[in-house]
Amino acid sequence: MKNIFQSLSIATLLGLFVPFISSCSDDEEVFNEWNATYVSLQRNDYLSGNVKKFNLTHDANGIGGDEIKMAFTVKTQKAVSTDMVIALSAKSETEGLDASQIVLSSSQVTLKEGQMTSEEITATVDPTIFASIMEKTSFSFSVSISNVTTNDKNTVISSSLSTLPVIINKAAYCNLKSGIPSNSQLISNRAGWIINVEEGVEGAPNNLIDGKTGTDVALNNKGFWFTVDLGEAKVLTGIKTNHWANAYAPFRGTCKNLCFRLLFFAIKNLCSTFVLQSYSNVRESISKAIKLHTPFGVQRIF
């Protein structure tokens, strides 16, 4: 009896092992994630954050700020066993930036057998394409791996590291610079000027143009808009303001009947003077009304 049970046990064990061995053989013919070669993209400055950001300025001299140039490489986590060709593509995510305006130094790179990192690739955008946009706005695009050609069947494009996102932040057009306009003088006759301030602002609106530094308009812990209607078209070359401290200076504004925006920055001096520069590079511009924004309060303007 013992011999019979021993024979049955061995036969049973053999029956269990056969299909297991067959399964292992089948697995070798399909994708093996544990032994795969993963293809990814990596920016040269990858330690600075997951999203690459560029900041642009915009004034009478054109677009300035960062150079829109992203350098990156194609990488694998181990040396490739055979030559690999990687195709790249760029995609715009917002209006105002076309994919054709995103220039790749190469749309295809090759990893030679034994390599883990490709040569450097760059993605660039010419900032002058944004010169006609006056508003503050942002644009986004991405560079991705679109295809990999290789004889190594156990190769896969990384699902989380195959795309490089980019954001371009463009400031609103600013036609001001700190300084005193040449060949200019303050307008002394302010008869007929109309001042409007937002509801809740303390102080008489005319305090802004009474020429006194002891009067003001203000609003606690909140910024507000005020408008100065000059009553008629004036040729303006600059704007002068008095405020209690640099943090109280007007920092944003618009002029009616103009094709550009005035932007005010808080500066260190209590008395701030700005030179107007028009979008068409003409220094003098005609305006009938000026609208300004201040963080807290202003003593006077002009």
VOKOL-792395 format. One record per residue: residue in three letters; x, y negated, z negated of N, C-alpha, C, O in turn. Coordinates in steps of 0.02 Angstrom, whole numbers, plus 50000, padded with zeros to 5 digits. Example, Ala and Ser with C-alpha at 12.3 -4.5 7.8 and 13.67 -1.06 7.14 Angstrom:
<pts>
ala506605028449610506155022549610506605016549610507125016649577
ser506425011249646506845005349643506454999849606506704994349598
</pts>
This chain:
<pts>
met500415006150000500005000050000500434993750000500274988850034
lys500964994049962501404988149959501684986550027501724980650046
asn501874991750065502144990550132501634987350178501794983050219
ile501014989450171500484986650212500394979350197500354975250243
phe500354977550132500264970550113500854966250134500764960450154
gln501454969050130502044965350151502024963850226502194958450249
ser501804968850264501744967950337501224962750354501324958650399
leu500664963050319500134958150331500364951050314500204946350350
ser500744950350259500984943750238501464940950289501424934950305
ile501934945050314502414942650364502064940750428502234935750460
ala501574944850448501204943350509500824936850503500794932850550
thr500534935750444500154929550432500614923450435500434918450465
leu501194923950403501674918450404501914916850474501974911050493
leu502054922050514502264920850582501714917450623501844913050664
gly501094919450609500534916350643500464909050626500254905050668
leu500654907150564500614900050543501184895950574501074890050590
phe501764898750583502344895050607502324893750682502554888550705
val502054898250719502064897550792501734891150816502034887350853
pro501104889750795500794883550819501154877450794501154872350829
phe501454877450735501814871750707502424870050750502564864250765
ile502794875550769503384874550811503174871850879503524867650907
ser502624874050906502384871550971502194864250966502324860451013
ser501894862150910501694855250901502304850650901502294845250930
cys502844852750867503454848750866503724847850936503954842450954
ser503704852950975503944852651044503544847651085503814843951125
asp502874847551074502444842851111502604835651091502594831251133
asp502734834351026502864827651001503484824551034503504818451043
glu503964828551053504574825951083504444823051152504854819351179
glu503884824851182503734822451249503324816051249503194813251302
val503104813551189502724807451184503104802251144503654803551118
phe502814796151138503134790651103503254792351029502804794750995
asn503864791151006504054792350937504234785750905504774783150917
glu503794782950864503904776350835504514775950790504804770650781
trp504694781650760505264781650714505934781150750506424778950721
asn505944783150812506564783050850506534778450910506954778750955
ala506024774150913505914769850971506394763950972506694762150922
thr506464761051031506844754851040506334749151045505924749151091
tyr506364744451000505894738850998506214732651029506764730751010
val505864729551075506114723651110505754717451083505144717351076
ser506144712351067505854706251036506214700051060506734700451094
leu505934694151042506244687651056506444684550990506104685350939
gln507004680950991507224677450931507534670750949507994670350989
arg507264665350918507554658650928508244658350895508384661850847
asn508674654050922509324653050891509254650250821509654651750776
asp508744646050811508634643050745508044646250709507634642850678
tyr508004652850712507424656450685507334655350610506784656350584
leu507854653250574507794652250502507404645850485507214644850428
ser507284641550535506934635250521506174635850521505834630850511
gly505904641850532505184642750530504934646850589505284647550639
asn504334649450583504064653650636503854649750698503874652450754
val503664643450689503434639250745503954633850758504134630150712
lys504174633250820504644628050839504264621550849503764621450885
lys504484616050818504134609650823504594604250850505174603750831
phe504304600150894504664594450921504244588150908503634588350914
asn504564582650889504224576450875504454571050924505044569750932
leu503964567850957504104562751007503854555950984503334555350951
thr504234550651002504014543850991503804540951058503964543751111
his503444535251056503214532251119503184524751109502784522251070
asp503604521051145503604513751141503724510851210503684514351261
ala503864504351212503944500851276504524503651317504544502651378
asn504994507051284505564509851320505424516851346505834519851380
gly504834519451331504644526051355504594531151299504484529351241
ile504664537451317504624542951268505304544251238505804544751274
gly505324544651172505954546151137505844551751087505324555051088
gly506334552651044506274557950993506664564051011507204563651041
asp506404569850992506774576151002506824578151075506384576651115
glu507374581451091507434584551156507014591051154507114595151109
ile506564591851201506134597851202506514603451236506454604551296
lys506894606951196507304612451222507354617851169507624616651115
met507094623751184507114629351137507574634751165507464637351219
ala508084636551126508554641751146508384648251109508224648151050
phe508404653751145508234660151116508574665951153508874664851206
thr508514671951126508794677851158508284683551154507824683451113
val508384688551197508014694851192508434699551151509044699951160
lys508114703151104508494707451059508164714351052507564715151063
thr508564719251035508314725851014508634727450947509164724850930
gln508324731850909508574733350842509154738450844509474739750793
lys509274741250904509844745850913510084745250985509724742851029
ala510694747550997510974747151064510544751251112510334756851097
val510424748451171510004751951220510394757551253511004756951264
ser510054763051268510394768951296510464768551371510844772451401
thr510104763851402510134762951475509964755651490509674752251448
asp510144753351550509994746351568509244744951561508824749151576
met509094738951538508404736951526508284729951555508674725451542
val507764729051595507594722551624506964719851590506454723251587
ile507024713751564506464710751526506214704551563506604700051578
ala505564704451577505254698751611504934694151559504634696551511
leu505014687651569504764682551522504254678151557504274677151617
ser503794675351517503294670751544503144665251493503224666251433
ala502934659451518502744653851476502014652251486501754652651541
lys501684650551431500964649251434500804642851395501014642051338
ser500424638251426500204632251392499554633851355499124637551379
glu499494630951295498904632251254498444626151250497904626651220
thr498644620451278498254614251273498234610651340498674611451382
glu497714606551349497664602351408498204596851404498414594751350
gly498404594551462498924589351465499614592151474500094588451486
leu499684598651467500324602051478500184608251520499844612851497
asp500444608251581500344613951626500914618951618501474617151603
ala500744625251628501254630451621501844629351668502404631151653
ser501704626251726502234624951775502734619751750503284619151776
gln502534615951698502974610751670503424613451614503834609851587
ile503334619851599503764623251549504284627151588504124632051620
val504904624851585505424627651628505854632551589506164630751539
leu505884638751612506324643851583506974644051623506964644051684
ser507534644251588508174644551623508234651051662508594651451712
ser507884656151639507844662551675507194665951656507024666251597
ser506834668451705506214672051692506314679551686505844683351676
gln506954681651693507104688751688507814689651662508284686351687
val507904693951614508564695251587508684702851585508214706751585
thr509324704651583509494711751582509934713351521510424709951508
leu509734718451485510154721251432510514727251461510204732151481
lys511184726851462511574732351488511624737951436511554736851376
glu511754743851460511834749651415512324747951359512884745651373
gly512124749151298512554747751240512454740951209512704739651154
gln512074736551242511954729851215511334729651170510894733951175
met511324724551126510744723451082510464716451090509894715051070
thr510854711851120510664704851127510814702351197511354703751224
ser510334698751227510434696151294510824689551292510984687051238
glu510964686951350511244680251353510714675251332510124676851330
glu510924669151315510454663951291509994661551348510214660451404
ile509364660851331508864658051377508584651651346508564651151285
thr508384646851386508094640751360507414639451392507294641251450
ala506974636451353506334634051377506324626551366506404624251310
thr506224622751419506244615451414505624612251444505294615051488
val505464606251419504914602251446505174595051453505474592351406
asp505054592051510505244585051521504764580451483504174580251500
pro505004576751432504544572751392504214566951429503704564351406
thr504494564951486504214559251522503524560751550503154556151569
ile503324567151553502664568851578502114566351530501534566151549
phe502304564551469501814562151420501764554551417501404551751376
ala502134551051461502184543751458501514540251471501414534651447
ser501064543451506500424540151522499894541351468499344538751472
ile500064545151417499594546651363499734541851305500264542051275
met499244537551289499344532551238499194535151167499484532751119
glu498754540051162498524542351096499034546851062499474549851094
lys498964547350997499334552250958499024559050973498424559950967
thr499444563750992499164570351010499694575751003500284574350994
ser499474581951007499924587551002499814592351060499254593151084
phe500344595551081500314600551134500634606951109501114606751069
ser500394612551132500694618851111500784623451170500384623451218
phe501314627451167501434632451218501814638251187502024637851129
ser501894643551224502244649451198502634652751254502474652251313
val503164656251234503564660351280503504667551256503584668851196
ser503374672151302503254679051283503614683951329503814682251385
ile503684690051304503924695551346503314698251385502834700451355
ser503344697951450502774700251490502854707451514502354710851528
asn503484709851520503584716751544504294719051529504754715051527
val504374725551519505034728551509505094734451556504664738751558
thr505644734651595505774740151641506394743951617506934741151612
thr506304750351603506854754451578506694761851590506114763751596
asn507214765951593507124773151600507024776551532506854782451529
asp507134772751480507024775451412506284775151397506014769751384
lys505944780851398505224781051387505024779251316504444777751302
asn505504779551271505354778151201505514770851184505844769451134
thr505284766251227505404759051219504734755551213504254757151249
val504694750651169504064747151159504204739751147504714737951117
ile503744735351169503794728151155503514726951085502964729251069
ser503894723551044503684722150975503014718350975502934713451011
ser502554720650935501884717450933501894710850895501454706650906
ser502374709950852502384703850810502944699050826502934693350804
leu503444701350865504034697150877504174696150952504744694750971
ser503654696750992503764696051065503534689351092503564688151152
thr503294684851048503054678251070503354672851026503384673550965
leu503574667451058503854661651022503394655751031503344652951086
pro503034653650978502574647950983502934641250974503424640750937
val502694636151009502994629451007502444624151000501914624751031
ile502574619050960502124613350954502514606950967503054605850940
ile502224602751010502514596151024502054590850995501474590351016
asn502294586950948501904581650917502124574950946502694572850938
lys501664571550980501814565051010501474559550971500874559850958
ala501854554550951501574548850915501174544350961501264544551022
ala500724540450933500344535650973500814530351001501344528950973
tyr500624527451058501034522251088501094516451040500594513851015
cys501704514251028501844508650983502194503151021502754504151046
asn501874497451025502174491851062502464486551016502494480651035
leu502674488550957502954483850908503664485750890503854491650894
lys504034480950870504674482150838504774476650786504534471050794
ser505114478350732505224473450679505694468050704506214469550734
gly505524461750692505944456250714505524449950724504924450050715
ile505854444650743505524438250755505504436850830506034436750862
pro504914435750858504874434350931505254428050949505244423150912
ser505594428251005505954422251029505464417451063504964419551091
asn505634410951060505234405751092504494406051071504054405251113
ser504364407251007503684407750983503584403550921504064401750887
gln502964401850906502794398250845502124400550820501694402850859
leu502024399950754501394402050724500814397650748500914391750760
ile500234400550756499644396850776499374393250714499144396350667
ser499394386750716499184382750657498444381250657498134380850603
asn498144380450715497434378850719497034385350721497014388850771
arg496714386950664496344393250659495584392050655495214396450634
ala495384386150676494664384550676494304389350723494524390650779
gly493734391850699493334396350741493534403650735493204407950764
trp494064405150699494254412150689493744415550643493514412650594
ile493574421650659493094425550619493444431750592493744435650630
ile493394432650526493714438350493493174443150468492704441150435
asn493244449450485492784454650461493184460050425493704462250450
val492944462050367493274467450329492764472950314492154471750317
glu493014478650298492564484250281492204482850216492434479150173
glu491624486050209491224485250148491614487850088491924493150091
gly491584484150032491924486249971492584482949960492884483549906
val492844479450011493484476050005493414469949960492934466049968
glu493864468949913493854463249868494214457249898494714458049933
gly493954451349885494254445249911493884442649972493644446450013
ala493854435949977493524432850035493924434250098494534433550098
pro493594436050152493944437650214494394431950238494934433150265
asn494174425650227494574419950250495234419250212495664415250232
asn495314423050157495944422850121496524424850166497104423150154
leu496364428650218496884431150264497184425550307497754426250330
ile496814420250317497064415050363497084408150331497144403150366
asp497054407850263497054401250230497754398550220497834392950196
gly498274402550238498954400150232499234400450162499794398150151
lys498864403050114499094403350044499314410350027499024415350049
thr499844410749987500104417249967499804419749902499924425449882
gly499404415549868499104417549805498424420749812498144423149763
thr498154420849872497504423949884497594430149927498084430749963
asp497124434749922497204440949960496534444449970496024442149945
val496544449850006495994454650010496294461449992496864462850010
ala495914465649958496204471949935495654477049921495064475349914
leu495854483249918495404488749901495824493949864496324496349890
asn495614495649804496024500049762496034507249788495514510149804
asn496644509949792496754517149806496464519549873496344525449882
lys496364514949919496084516949983496264511850036496254505850023
gly496424514150095496564509550150495924506950181495394509850170
phe495974501650219495384498850252495584495050315496164493150323
trp495094494050358495184490150419494934483050410494444482050374
phe495254478250442494974471550447495114468950517495604470650549
thr494654464750541494694462250610494734454650610494374451250574
val495184452050652495254444850661495044443250733495384445150781
asp494494439650739494244437550805494494430450817494304425850782
leu494924429550867495234423050881494764418350919494924412450928
gly494184420850940493704416550973493834415451046493364414151084
glu494444415951067494624415151137495264418951151495624420951104
ala495404420051214496014423751231496634419651213496674413651227
lys497104422951181497734419751161498314423851187498274429951194
val498864420351202499484423851220499864425151156500104420551123
leu499924431551138500254433551076500934436651090501004440851134
thr501414434551051502084437651056502274441250992502774444750991
gly501884440350940502044443750877501504442750825501044438650835
ile501554446350771501074445750715501474445650650501934449650640
lys501294440950606501634440250542501144441550485500594438850485
thr501354445550437500924447050380501294446050315501904446850312
asn500934444450262501204444250194500824449450152500214449950158
his501184453150111500854458250071501244458850006501814456450000
trp500944462149956501244462249889501864466649886502314465149847
ala501914471749924502494476149923502524479949989502054479850028
asn503084483250001503164486550066502644491850079502454493050137
ala502404495150026501894500450036501214497650054500764501350074
tyr501134491050047500484487950061500444484950131499934482250151
ala500984485450169500994482350235500504485650282500414491750279
pro500194481750327499774484750380500204489650420500784488150436
phe499934495450435500324500350471499994502850535500294506750571
arg499394500650548499074502950609498594497550634498304493950594
gly498524496950699498064491950724497924492650798498274496250834
thr497414489150822497254489050893497084481950914496864477850874
cys497194480550977497004474051005496474475251059496564479251104
lys495924471651054495414472151106495674469051171496104464651169
asn495404471251227495584468751293496304470451312496574467451359
leu496614475151276497294477151293497294484551309496864488251286
cys497784486751349497814493751367498314497451322498524502951339
phe498494494651266498964498051222498774496851150498364492651135
arg499084500651106498914500551035499474497250994500064498151009
leu499284493550943499764490750896499834495450837499334497850810
leu500444496850819500554501350762501004497850712501554495650730
phe500774497250650501154493650599501484498550551501174503350529
phe502104497150537502474501350490502604497450426502744491450427
ala502554500850368502734497750305503494497050304503864501950313
ile503734490950293504454489850290504634486650223504184485050184
lys505264485650210505474483550143505314476350127505174474650069
asn505314472050177505204464950163504474463550146504024466650173
leu504364458650101503684456750083503344453250141502734453650149
cys503734449750181503464446350239503684450150301504274450750315
ser503204452850338503364456950396503204453250460502664450450468
thr503664453250507503554450250572503674455550625504174459250622
phe503224455950674503284460950726503284457650794502944452650805
val503674460450839503704458050907503264462550950503344468750948
leu502814459650989502384463451033502764465351097503114461251126
gln502684471551117502964473751181502414477551218502154482451192
ser502234475351276501674478451311501894484751347502484485851358
tyr501394488851365501534495151398501874494051466502284498151487
ser501714488451499501994487151565502674483651560502924480851609
asn502964483851499503614480651487503594473051492504114469851498
val502984470151491502914462951487502844461151414502404463851380
arg503254456651389503264455351317502634451951293502384453651240
glu502364447251331501774443451310501144446951334501114449451390
ser500644446951291500014450051309499434445851284499494442451233
ile498884445951320498304441751303497804445851264497624451351284
ser497574443251208497084446751167496594441851137496764436051124
lys495994444151125495484439951094495374441851021495194437550980
ala495484448151004495374450250935495894455350916496124459350957
ile496074455250853496574459850827496274463750769495964460850725
lys496354470350769496094474450716496674478050682497074481350716
leu496734477350616497294480050580497054484750525496494484350501
his497494489350506497354493850450497904493150398498504493250415
thr497714492350335498194491550281498054496750227497474498350215
pro498564499450194498454504450143498044501950084497604505450060
phe498194495850059497844493350000497624486050006497044484449997
gly498094481650022497904474550025498404470250063498984472150071
val498174464450086498594459750122498454452750095497874450950083
gln498974448850087498894442050063498664437350119498204433350111
arg498994437950176498814433550232499134436250295499594440350293
ile498874433850351499194435250416499294428650452498954423750438
phe499744428550499499914422550537500154417150488500324411650510
</pts>
